Amino acid sequence: MKGALAAMERNDYQTANSIFRNLIDSGLPLPEEMPYYFSETLFKLGQFDNSQNFLNKYLELTGFTGQNYEYAVRLKEKLKEPIAQILACEQCDRRGYRYERCTVCQGNKQTEQDCSYCKAKGVVGCSRCGASGMIKKMNVFNIVEFFECERCAGKGRLSCPSCSGTGKEISGCKTCDGSGKTPSTALCNHEKHVHADPAKK
């Protein structure tokens, strides 16, 4: 952890962040004060939600006895405003990462795909005549007679009831859970993004 603390001393929080993450990934026992220092690093990098998580973990583990308890209390107070901004912002998720338009549904919240009921054929076999187009009946003389199926007009098939014959079905986008947006890796500045007007260029 000395390397991370040295990086923090020279305000190189990106390096400190990498060192802390490597420590976590190593699976080795972590120093008791490490969650506080990592929380401070994340705060400096603008990762406020993650900073709050590690700060809460530090206070949970050390209580009032932690070496950095007073600093932790101050940091918790400083986190209140940015966390409130994240929760109030419609442009980002609860972690503070900006939403971007879903690349699968292009923000439409729905996607079109082949109909799963008719396998994109647009038609299904008539269940009344067994897809033969004919109905077999026994007359009063026990003679088998065949009649054109009234349900499918002798065609043996019907328009798919699921896709209405289009072979396609519309459903909520599974990538974005029907929201039309997905979190990006960019931290949000809580300002509404305005697309440039190509006509003004």
Helices and strands as residue ranges (DSSP letters): H 2-9, H 13-26, H 34-44, H 48-62, G 63-65, H 69-88, E 97-101, E 110-114, E 123-125, E 134-138, E 144-148, E 157-159, E 168-172, E 181-187, G 198-200
